[in-house]
């Protein structure tokens, strides 16, 4: 082969490589599909980071806010109405900062039984983001998922409630990939795991006795006592924080009831009630515990004291000794659940965690990973 011919071939190879690189730089999305393994173990392919998303629950806005801090509503084309109905104070806080949230179409009220598939599909999202379990369509909603995917809408599952400790960082990583915000997702998961380690490492190194903990959920929402969580959700947080959820062997599923007589005969070392009351309604809806956005510590304490002043509950040794607490109910489905873990650990093992500062952790989470300012009380202790 002549030298001129060899140089011509090399020049053509270089030119071809240059043109390929130029094409890749001009059309990167067409050449790079996103492949995501979601929390249901499904491999989902997206053409590019999603610009229009549909949420299986409105309260997932808090997770989107970790990544889209400038405006967590800007990509959301539809969601259920659970955020406004179940956490009106939190919703109002978001609405004050992002008025467009009120204009996001709803394709259902607060459960999968109320959704309109036709409305959902008409919103034409790039992706539907559902919980593995929850109020909206779940991993078990086979027929609904098939209809959505048949319309060309990919479905991605996340999870903050079934196994919150293990799946919160995984879910944020999945969302980071779906939204094209992987670096921000990594920053959050690093902080999340570091804050968890402040609980797990001291417990691993110390010899300790697990206190028995009774968790009463939706305090004051029902006349009877006591609705609780046996497995998953806040039960997982109790266990990670070094407590023993006494309802776990009594409630075979995720939620169920333990009667008051059993509780009196088998009193727990610690009582924790979940708060579904608000600053504007706590005095009109006793005995609900008030926690969350806009709730002051004074109001939180008064509401907890009123909630515990019930027949049977007021006489529990844990209540008499001041080892009774209130926790914001919505941590059962929140990526900020690490704060509740730390607050529980400090309550369950006060000497071991005397230097742990859950309130500082919560402020850091809001300052770095939420689009709104921290305003309210999310954990409260009864004064003995």
Secondary structure as GFF3:
##gff-version 3
##sequence-region A 1 384
A	DSSP	alpha_helix	3	26	.	.	.	ID=ss1
A	DSSP	alpha_helix	28	31	.	.	.	ID=ss2
A	DSSP	beta_strand	34	37	.	.	.	ID=ss3
A	DSSP	beta_strand	43	46	.	.	.	ID=ss4
A	DSSP	beta_strand	53	55	.	.	.	ID=ss5
A	DSSP	three_ten_helix	58	60	.	.	.	ID=ss6
A	DSSP	alpha_helix	61	67	.	.	.	ID=ss7
A	DSSP	beta_strand	76	79	.	.	.	ID=ss8
A	DSSP	alpha_helix	82	86	.	.	.	ID=ss9
A	DSSP	alpha_helix	88	97	.	.	.	ID=ss10
A	DSSP	three_ten_helix	99	103	.	.	.	ID=ss11
A	DSSP	three_ten_helix	112	114	.	.	.	ID=ss12
A	DSSP	alpha_helix	117	122	.	.	.	ID=ss13
A	DSSP	beta_strand	127	131	.	.	.	ID=ss14
A	DSSP	alpha_helix	142	150	.	.	.	ID=ss15
A	DSSP	beta_strand	154	158	.	.	.	ID=ss16
A	DSSP	alpha_helix	164	179	.	.	.	ID=ss17
A	DSSP	alpha_helix	182	205	.	.	.	ID=ss18
A	DSSP	beta_strand	211	216	.	.	.	ID=ss19
A	DSSP	beta_strand	227	229	.	.	.	ID=ss20
A	DSSP	alpha_helix	234	240	.	.	.	ID=ss21
A	DSSP	beta_strand	243	245	.	.	.	ID=ss22
A	DSSP	beta_strand	255	257	.	.	.	ID=ss23
A	DSSP	alpha_helix	260	265	.	.	.	ID=ss24
A	DSSP	beta_strand	270	275	.	.	.	ID=ss25
A	DSSP	beta_strand	292	293	.	.	.	ID=ss26
A	DSSP	alpha_helix	297	308	.	.	.	ID=ss27
A	DSSP	alpha_helix	317	320	.	.	.	ID=ss28
A	DSSP	beta_strand	324	328	.	.	.	ID=ss29
A	DSSP	three_ten_helix	329	333	.	.	.	ID=ss30
A	DSSP	alpha_helix	338	348	.	.	.	ID=ss31
A	DSSP	alpha_helix	358	369	.	.	.	ID=ss32
A	DSSP	beta_strand	376	377	.	.	.	ID=ss33
A	DSSP	beta_strand	379	381	.	.	.	ID=ss34
###
